[in-house]
Amino acid sequence: MIKYALKCADGHDFESWFAGADAFDSLKAAGHLSCSVCGTSDVAKAIMAPRVSTAKEGAPEPDLSAPGSEVEAAMTKMREAVEKNATYVGGNFASEALAQHLGEQPDRPIWGEANREEAKQLIEDGVPVAPLPFIPSRKAN
């Protein structure tokens, strides 16, 4: 795992963890990154100092899962609420959301993934959607 300091085109600073050094580039190219504050997908790595451990041998390891800021804590709380109260539909999000909007399926809270073009079309069709500032922690069954 690697943690990057990130900055969006609107100047918002935030941090995120990635599976490895290439993961950021892969996720950005696929359109799966967005600012945790405003939702824009125009996100880049920010300059950051390397983290050097000065812990003495035998000292407990830091809890890397704990949020480091109020924004991260709020995003963690949002993620937990979404995952608890909505159904993850994965890459079928656009078709599921449109079917609900058209009355072809019953309304239920859903979340998933849509590319930029799908999201734009949903908005143009009047489907109420909003980007979530996190990547799914689980996959649809």
Secondary structure, 3 states (H helix, E strand, C coil): CEEEEEEECCCCEEEEEECCHHHHHHHHHCCCCCCCCCCCCCEEECCCCCCCCCCCCCCCCCCCCCCCCHHHHHHHHHHHHHHHHCEEEECCHHHHHHHHHCCCCCCCCEEECCCHHHHHHHHHCCCCCCCCCCCCCCCCC
